[in-house]
Amino acid sequence: MSSAVSGSPKPIPRTVTPTVETVLAFVNTRADGSGRQELFGDGDSFAAWLAGRDEFGGEAVVTDADAAVARELRDALVTVLLAHSGDEEGQGEALLRAERHLRRVGSLYPLATVVTAGGVELASPQTGVPRVFGTVLAAVTTLTQSSDWGRIKACRNPPCHFGFLDRTRNGGGLYCSTGCGSQVSMRKHRHRQRHGSGAPSGT
């Protein structure tokens, strides 16, 4: 049987845990040009999104400036998730800028270690909007300590870039859905036709 192999293969995540859900809920608030709307466009829309999210503290007083901070944090995380899927938008200077921004955010919203008889977790000691950003950072930090972090990716189909959990056995998933994968394949096919070559481009 293929399951009886030597070594310690990484387990394949089968379900979206609450920690994964926290990260995906936050990053999947972008407009994508094909139906999804921007949920952090201003203070009112950010507040409306928070009102339905108990894991972030629920309702809060939100300003347009808070929404701008949320967009910057989210977009930096999306760039990192694109790096996980090997997309060129998540490479080079774009990734360096995103990582620098995340370091700055991490210094502004420190986390607290919560120790109980059942274990240890990170949480935001702040309230209101700062708690939202701290909760996202706590979830990301927790994921980086597990094998799940590299499997949290952003779809390589532009302009989708929807965050998803890669459940493939080898961790090679690139798209959030078969539909996005098909769109990319079709664009490549049309590109080859326009350039007079029926041969695959090698990727």
C-alpha positions as CSV (number, residue, x, y, z in Angstrom):
1,M,0.0,0.0,0.0
2,S,1.2,3.5,-0.8
3,S,0.4,4.6,2.7
4,A,2.9,2.3,4.3
5,V,6.0,4.2,3.4
6,S,9.1,5.0,5.4
7,G,9.7,8.4,7.0
8,S,7.1,10.8,8.4
9,P,5.0,12.2,5.6
10,K,3.3,15.5,6.3
11,P,-0.4,15.0,7.0
12,I,-2.8,16.3,4.4
13,P,-5.2,18.9,5.9
14,R,-8.8,17.7,5.3
15,T,-10.8,20.4,6.9
16,V,-10.6,24.1,7.3
17,T,-9.8,24.6,11.0
18,P,-10.9,27.7,12.8
19,T,-7.4,29.2,12.5
20,V,-7.3,28.6,8.8
21,E,-10.8,30.1,8.5
22,T,-9.7,33.2,10.3
23,V,-6.9,33.9,7.8
24,L,-9.0,33.0,4.7
25,A,-12.0,35.1,5.9
26,F,-9.7,38.1,6.2
27,V,-7.9,37.7,2.9
28,N,-10.9,36.8,0.9
29,T,-12.4,40.3,1.2
30,R,-10.9,41.7,-2.1
31,A,-12.8,42.6,-5.2
32,D,-11.7,40.4,-8.1
33,G,-13.2,42.0,-11.1
34,S,-15.7,39.2,-11.8
35,G,-18.3,39.5,-9.1
36,R,-16.7,39.7,-5.7
37,Q,-16.9,43.1,-4.1
38,E,-14.4,45.0,-2.0
39,L,-15.5,44.5,1.7
40,F,-12.9,46.9,3.2
41,G,-13.7,49.8,0.9
42,D,-14.5,52.2,3.7
43,G,-15.2,52.3,7.4
44,D,-18.9,51.4,6.9
45,S,-18.2,48.3,4.8
46,F,-15.5,47.1,7.1
47,A,-17.8,47.5,10.1
48,A,-20.6,45.6,8.3
49,W,-18.1,42.7,7.7
50,L,-17.0,42.7,11.3
51,A,-20.6,42.6,12.6
52,G,-20.9,39.1,11.2
53,R,-17.5,37.8,12.4
54,D,-17.5,36.9,16.1
55,E,-13.9,35.5,15.9
56,F,-12.8,39.1,15.3
57,G,-14.7,40.5,18.2
58,G,-18.0,41.3,16.3
59,E,-19.2,44.9,16.0
60,A,-16.7,47.7,16.4
61,V,-16.4,51.4,15.7
62,V,-14.5,51.6,12.4
63,T,-13.1,54.6,10.5
64,D,-12.1,54.9,6.9
65,A,-8.5,55.0,8.1
66,D,-9.0,51.6,9.8
67,A,-10.4,50.2,6.5
68,A,-7.2,51.4,4.7
69,V,-5.0,49.7,7.3
70,A,-7.1,46.5,6.8
71,R,-6.6,46.6,3.1
72,E,-2.8,47.0,3.4
73,L,-2.6,44.1,5.8
74,R,-4.8,41.9,3.7
75,D,-3.0,42.7,0.5
76,A,0.4,42.0,2.1
77,L,-0.9,38.6,3.2
78,V,-2.3,37.9,-0.3
79,T,1.2,38.5,-1.7
80,V,2.7,36.0,0.7
81,L,0.0,33.5,-0.2
82,L,0.7,34.0,-3.9
83,A,4.4,33.2,-3.0
84,H,3.1,29.9,-1.6
85,S,1.5,29.1,-4.9
86,G,4.6,30.1,-6.9
87,D,2.9,33.0,-8.6
88,E,5.2,35.7,-10.0
89,E,3.2,38.4,-8.2
90,G,4.3,36.9,-5.0
91,Q,8.0,37.0,-5.8
92,G,10.9,39.5,-5.8
93,E,10.4,43.1,-4.6
94,A,6.6,42.6,-4.2
95,L,7.2,39.9,-1.6
96,L,10.0,41.9,0.1
97,R,7.6,44.8,0.5
98,A,4.9,42.6,1.8
99,E,7.2,41.0,4.4
100,R,8.4,44.4,5.5
101,H,4.9,45.6,6.0
102,L,4.0,42.5,8.0
103,R,6.9,43.1,10.3
104,R,5.7,46.7,10.9
105,V,2.2,45.5,11.6
106,G,3.5,42.8,13.9
107,S,5.3,45.5,16.0
108,L,2.1,47.6,16.2
109,Y,-0.2,44.8,17.3
110,P,1.6,42.6,19.8
111,L,0.2,39.3,20.9
112,A,-0.3,37.7,24.3
113,T,0.4,34.1,25.3
114,V,-2.6,32.5,26.9
115,V,-1.7,29.4,29.0
116,T,-4.3,27.0,30.2
117,A,-4.4,23.4,31.4
118,G,-5.4,22.4,27.9
119,G,-2.5,24.1,26.1
120,V,-1.1,27.4,25.0
121,E,-2.5,29.8,22.4
122,L,-1.8,33.3,21.1
123,A,-4.4,36.0,21.3
124,S,-4.8,39.7,20.9
125,P,-5.0,41.6,24.3
126,Q,-6.4,44.6,22.5
127,T,-10.0,45.6,21.8
128,G,-11.9,47.1,18.8
129,V,-10.1,47.3,15.5
130,P,-6.6,46.6,16.9
131,R,-8.0,43.3,18.1
132,V,-9.0,42.4,14.6
133,F,-5.5,42.8,13.3
134,G,-4.0,41.1,16.3
135,T,-6.4,38.1,15.8
136,V,-5.2,37.8,12.1
137,L,-1.6,37.9,13.2
138,A,-2.2,35.3,15.9
139,A,-3.8,33.0,13.4
140,V,-1.0,33.4,11.0
141,T,1.6,32.8,13.7
142,T,-0.2,29.6,14.8
143,L,-0.3,28.3,11.2
144,T,3.4,29.0,10.6
145,Q,4.1,26.5,13.5
146,S,2.3,23.7,11.6
147,S,2.5,22.1,8.2
148,D,-0.6,24.0,7.2
149,W,0.9,27.4,6.5
150,G,2.5,26.5,3.2
151,R,-0.8,25.1,2.1
152,I,-2.7,28.3,2.6
153,K,-2.4,29.8,-0.9
154,A,-3.8,32.4,-3.2
155,C,-5.2,31.3,-6.5
156,R,-2.8,31.9,-9.4
157,N,-5.6,32.8,-11.8
158,P,-5.6,36.6,-12.1
159,P,-7.5,38.6,-11.0
160,C,-9.0,35.9,-8.7
161,H,-6.2,35.4,-6.2
162,F,-8.8,33.9,-3.8
163,G,-7.3,32.3,-0.7
164,F,-7.7,28.6,-0.3
165,L,-6.4,25.6,1.6
166,D,-4.5,23.3,-0.7
167,R,-5.7,19.7,0.0
168,T,-3.7,18.0,-2.8
169,R,-1.5,15.1,-1.6
170,N,1.7,16.7,-2.9
171,G,0.8,20.3,-1.9
172,G,1.0,21.3,-5.6
173,G,-2.4,23.0,-5.9
174,L,-2.3,26.3,-7.8
175,Y,-6.0,27.3,-8.2
176,C,-8.9,27.8,-5.8
177,S,-11.2,25.8,-8.1
178,T,-11.2,23.7,-11.3
179,G,-12.9,26.6,-13.0
180,C,-9.9,28.9,-12.4
181,G,-7.6,26.2,-13.6
182,S,-9.6,25.8,-16.8
183,Q,-9.5,29.6,-17.4
184,V,-5.8,29.7,-17.2
185,S,-5.4,26.7,-19.5
186,M,-7.8,28.3,-22.0
187,R,-5.8,31.6,-21.9
188,K,-2.6,29.7,-22.5
189,H,-4.2,27.8,-25.4
190,R,-5.4,31.0,-27.0
191,H,-2.0,32.6,-26.5
192,R,-0.3,29.7,-28.4
193,Q,-2.9,29.9,-31.2
194,R,-2.3,33.7,-31.6
195,H,1.4,33.1,-31.8
196,G,1.1,30.3,-34.3
197,S,2.4,27.5,-32.1
198,G,0.5,24.5,-31.0
199,A,3.3,23.3,-28.7
200,P,2.9,23.7,-24.9
201,S,4.8,26.6,-23.4
202,G,6.5,24.3,-20.9
203,T,4.5,25.3,-17.8
